[in-house]
Amino acid sequence: MGRLYIGLVHYPVKGRYGETIATALTGLDIHDIARSAKTFGVHRFYVITPLRSQQEIAQRIVRYWLDQKGVDPTHRAEALETVEVVESLEESLERLEREAGQKPLLVGTSARVYPERPQISYRELRRRVEEAPDSVYILFGTGWGLADEVIRRVDFMLPPIRGVGEYNHLSVRAAAAIILDRLRGRCEGDDEAR
């Protein structure tokens, strides 16, 4: 089985009008995505922001819970141990490659379809994560999604998560949990993958 990594990208992402922006952190995103990451066996969760003030906030959140290790019965520290705060996507890739000893399969996520980019199904990506020795790095965008320069860089895009209607505006922490469950979750009552 290969290693699974995720990145929460705060820059470069799209703004409301399609412009490239940096977004502010949401403490709940770091906390909740870290818990999902730990639950589903993610090796490392990168929080990516070039903004020094936002890096300090993220590091403060992580440090707080790590300092609670051993006294907090909720086990949040275990989850926050997976988090690394980095300045750029490039820095996260360098760290990942150094740790894994290989270049990862880079996978993007979006609420939109990008027909010009290669697509990969959840089933195929799950197979690769479970059976191949490769590292897989999944990127989640904040704001209005990953910037076009990031989309052009990925090896594959996952299909958008679809609900029952036209409304399609999940929080990134909800989307991350759903995607990780699709890739690593188990059905209740049996040992087979969904």
C-alpha positions as CSV (number, residue, x, y, z in Angstrom):
1,M,0.0,0.0,0.0
2,G,1.2,3.5,-0.9
3,R,1.2,6.5,1.4
4,L,-1.7,8.9,1.2
5,Y,-1.1,12.6,1.7
6,I,-3.5,15.6,1.5
7,G,-3.0,19.3,1.2
8,L,-5.3,22.2,2.1
9,V,-4.4,24.9,-0.3
10,H,-4.9,28.5,0.7
11,Y,-2.8,29.9,-2.1
12,P,-3.1,29.8,-5.1
13,V,-6.9,29.5,-5.1
14,K,-9.7,31.3,-6.9
15,G,-11.7,34.2,-5.6
16,R,-15.3,34.8,-6.2
17,Y,-14.6,36.4,-9.7
18,G,-12.0,33.9,-10.8
19,E,-9.0,35.9,-9.7
20,T,-6.1,34.2,-7.9
21,I,-6.1,34.9,-4.2
22,A,-4.8,33.7,-0.8
23,T,-7.6,32.8,1.7
24,A,-7.6,33.0,5.5
25,L,-7.4,29.9,7.6
26,T,-10.4,28.4,9.3
27,G,-9.4,26.7,12.6
28,L,-12.2,24.2,12.2
29,D,-10.8,23.1,8.8
30,I,-7.4,22.3,10.3
31,H,-8.9,20.6,13.3
32,D,-11.6,18.6,11.5
33,I,-9.6,17.6,8.4
34,A,-6.8,16.4,10.7
35,R,-9.3,14.2,12.5
36,S,-10.5,12.8,9.2
37,A,-7.0,12.4,8.0
38,K,-6.1,10.3,11.1
39,T,-9.2,8.3,10.8
40,F,-8.6,7.3,7.2
41,G,-4.8,6.7,7.5
42,V,-3.4,9.8,5.8
43,H,0.3,10.0,6.4
44,R,0.6,13.8,6.3
45,F,-1.8,16.7,6.1
46,Y,-0.2,19.9,4.7
47,V,-1.7,23.3,5.4
48,I,-0.5,25.5,2.6
49,T,-0.4,29.3,3.1
50,P,2.2,31.9,2.2
51,L,0.8,34.4,4.7
52,R,3.0,34.5,7.8
53,S,0.1,35.5,10.1
54,Q,-1.9,32.6,8.9
55,Q,1.0,30.2,9.4
56,E,1.3,31.4,13.0
57,I,-2.4,30.8,13.6
58,A,-2.2,27.3,12.2
59,Q,0.9,26.5,14.2
60,R,-0.7,27.8,17.3
61,I,-3.8,25.5,16.8
62,V,-1.5,22.5,16.2
63,R,0.7,23.3,19.2
64,Y,-2.3,23.8,21.5
65,W,-3.6,20.3,20.9
66,L,-0.1,18.7,20.9
67,D,0.5,20.2,24.3
68,Q,-2.7,18.5,25.4
69,K,-1.5,15.0,24.5
70,G,-1.9,12.7,27.4
71,V,-4.5,14.8,29.2
72,D,-7.1,15.3,26.5
73,P,-9.5,12.3,26.3
74,T,-10.6,13.2,22.8
75,H,-7.4,12.1,21.1
76,R,-7.2,15.3,19.1
77,A,-3.4,15.5,19.6
78,E,-3.0,12.2,17.7
79,A,-4.8,13.8,14.7
80,L,-3.0,17.1,14.8
81,E,0.4,15.2,14.7
82,T,-0.3,14.6,11.0
83,V,-0.4,18.4,10.3
84,E,2.5,20.3,8.7
85,V,2.2,24.0,7.9
86,V,4.1,25.0,4.8
87,E,4.5,28.2,2.7
88,S,3.8,26.8,-0.7
89,L,2.6,23.8,-2.7
90,E,6.2,23.5,-3.9
91,E,7.5,23.2,-0.3
92,S,4.9,20.5,0.5
93,L,5.9,18.5,-2.6
94,E,9.6,18.8,-1.7
95,R,8.9,17.6,1.8
96,L,6.7,14.8,0.6
97,E,9.2,13.6,-2.0
98,R,12.0,13.7,0.6
99,E,9.9,11.7,3.1
100,A,8.4,9.2,0.6
101,G,11.4,8.9,-1.6
102,Q,9.4,9.4,-4.7
103,K,7.3,11.9,-6.6
104,P,3.6,11.4,-5.8
105,L,0.6,11.0,-8.0
106,L,-0.9,14.5,-7.7
107,V,-4.7,14.6,-7.6
108,G,-6.9,17.7,-7.6
109,T,-10.5,18.1,-6.3
110,S,-13.1,20.6,-7.3
111,A,-16.9,21.2,-7.2
112,R,-16.5,21.8,-11.0
113,V,-15.7,19.5,-13.8
114,Y,-12.5,20.2,-15.8
115,P,-13.1,18.2,-19.0
116,E,-9.7,19.2,-20.4
117,R,-7.8,17.6,-17.5
118,P,-7.4,13.8,-17.1
119,Q,-10.0,12.3,-14.7
120,I,-9.7,9.5,-12.3
121,S,-12.6,7.7,-10.7
122,Y,-12.8,7.2,-6.9
123,R,-12.7,3.4,-7.5
124,E,-9.5,3.6,-9.6
125,L,-7.8,6.0,-7.1
126,R,-8.9,3.7,-4.2
127,R,-7.3,0.8,-6.0
128,R,-4.1,2.7,-6.5
129,V,-4.0,3.8,-2.9
130,E,-4.6,0.3,-1.6
131,E,-2.6,-1.8,-4.1
132,A,0.2,0.3,-5.6
133,P,3.4,1.3,-3.8
134,D,3.0,4.9,-5.1
135,S,2.4,7.9,-2.9
136,V,-0.8,9.8,-3.7
137,Y,-1.2,13.5,-2.8
138,I,-4.7,14.9,-2.9
139,L,-5.2,18.7,-3.0
140,F,-8.2,20.5,-1.6
141,G,-8.8,24.1,-2.5
142,T,-10.3,26.8,-0.3
143,G,-12.1,30.0,-1.5
144,W,-13.7,29.2,-4.8
145,G,-11.4,26.3,-5.5
146,L,-7.8,25.5,-6.7
147,A,-6.4,28.1,-9.1
148,D,-6.0,27.2,-12.7
149,E,-2.2,27.0,-12.4
150,V,-2.7,24.2,-9.8
151,I,-5.4,22.4,-11.9
152,R,-2.9,22.4,-14.9
153,R,-0.3,20.8,-12.7
154,V,-2.2,17.8,-11.3
155,D,-1.9,14.4,-12.9
156,F,-5.7,13.7,-12.4
157,M,-8.9,15.3,-11.2
158,L,-11.4,13.5,-9.1
159,P,-15.1,13.9,-10.0
160,P,-17.0,16.5,-8.0
161,I,-19.1,15.2,-5.1
162,R,-22.8,15.4,-6.2
163,G,-25.8,15.6,-3.9
164,V,-29.5,15.1,-4.9
165,G,-30.1,18.6,-6.4
166,E,-28.2,21.5,-8.0
167,Y,-26.8,22.9,-4.8
168,N,-23.1,22.1,-4.7
169,H,-21.3,24.1,-2.0
170,L,-19.9,21.8,0.6
171,S,-17.4,23.1,3.1
172,V,-13.9,21.9,2.3
173,R,-13.8,19.9,5.6
174,A,-17.0,18.0,4.6
175,A,-15.7,17.4,1.1
176,A,-12.4,16.1,2.5
177,A,-14.2,13.7,4.9
178,I,-16.4,12.3,2.1
179,I,-13.5,11.9,-0.3
180,L,-11.3,10.2,2.3
181,D,-14.2,7.9,3.2
182,R,-14.7,6.9,-0.5
183,L,-11.0,6.2,-0.8
184,R,-10.3,4.4,2.5
185,G,-13.6,3.8,4.3
186,R,-15.0,0.4,5.1
187,C,-18.6,-0.8,5.2
188,E,-20.1,-1.5,8.5
189,G,-20.3,-5.2,9.3
190,D,-17.8,-6.5,6.7
191,D,-14.2,-6.1,5.9
192,E,-14.6,-5.4,2.2
193,A,-14.1,-1.9,0.7
194,R,-17.1,-0.1,-0.7
